[in-house]
Amino acid sequence: MLKDSATAELELALQAVMQGETYLSPPISKQWWKATLQASRAEQPGADHLTPRQRQVLQLIAEGLSTKGNRLSP
């Protein structure tokens, strides 16, 4: 919780903690989710990291072709 949180928020936090839950103030929760999403995106390679062949295979799969089709052979 933030030190300038309202009394009503303190009551919500206490109820949550007494029930064994975790409580985060909305501003803290928003910052945490933003940081988590950014970290998640940084860990996942995007299309920029694909080789030309990987892009070709991905495009063909997106078009509904399988690896058994002739177009995916090198």
C-alpha positions in Angstrom: 0.0 0.0 0.0 1.0 3.6 -0.5 1.4 5.7 2.6 -1.3 8.2 1.3 -3.9 5.5 0.7 -7.4 6.1 2.0 -8.7 4.4 5.1 -11.2 2.4 3.1 -8.3 0.9 1.1 -6.5 0.0 4.4 -9.6 -1.9 5.4 -9.7 -3.8 2.1 -6.0 -4.6 2.4 -6.4 -5.9 6.0 -9.4 -8.1 5.0 -7.4 -9.5 2.1 -4.3 -10.3 4.3 -6.5 -11.8 7.0 -7.9 -14.2 4.3 -4.3 -15.2 3.3 -4.4 -13.1 0.1 -2.0 -10.5 -1.2 -3.1 -6.9 -1.6 -1.5 -4.3 -3.9 -2.7 -0.8 -4.2 -4.0 -0.1 -7.8 -1.0 2.2 -8.7 1.4 -0.5 -7.5 -0.5 -3.2 -9.2 -0.4 -1.2 -12.5 3.3 -0.7 -12.3 3.9 -4.4 -11.5 1.8 -5.5 -14.5 3.6 -3.1 -16.8 7.0 -4.3 -15.7 5.9 -7.9 -16.0 4.6 -7.4 -19.5 7.7 -5.6 -20.6 10.0 -8.3 -19.2 7.9 -11.0 -20.9 8.1 -9.2 -24.2 11.8 -8.9 -23.9 12.2 -12.6 -23.3 10.2 -13.6 -26.4 12.0 -13.3 -29.7 10.0 -11.5 -32.3 9.8 -11.9 -36.0 12.9 -9.7 -36.3 15.0 -12.6 -34.9 13.9 -15.1 -37.4 16.1 -16.3 -40.3 14.7 -15.9 -43.8 14.0 -19.6 -43.9 12.2 -19.5 -40.6 10.0 -16.6 -41.9 9.2 -18.6 -45.0 8.2 -21.7 -43.0 6.1 -19.6 -40.7 4.4 -17.9 -43.6 3.6 -21.2 -45.2 2.2 -22.6 -42.0 0.1 -19.4 -41.6 -1.3 -20.2 -45.1 -2.4 -23.6 -43.9 0.3 -25.7 -45.4 2.0 -28.5 -43.4 5.5 -29.8 -43.4 4.3 -32.7 -45.6 3.6 -30.2 -48.5 6.1 -29.8 -51.3 6.4 -26.1 -50.8 8.2 -26.5 -47.4 11.1 -28.5 -48.7 14.4 -26.6 -49.1 
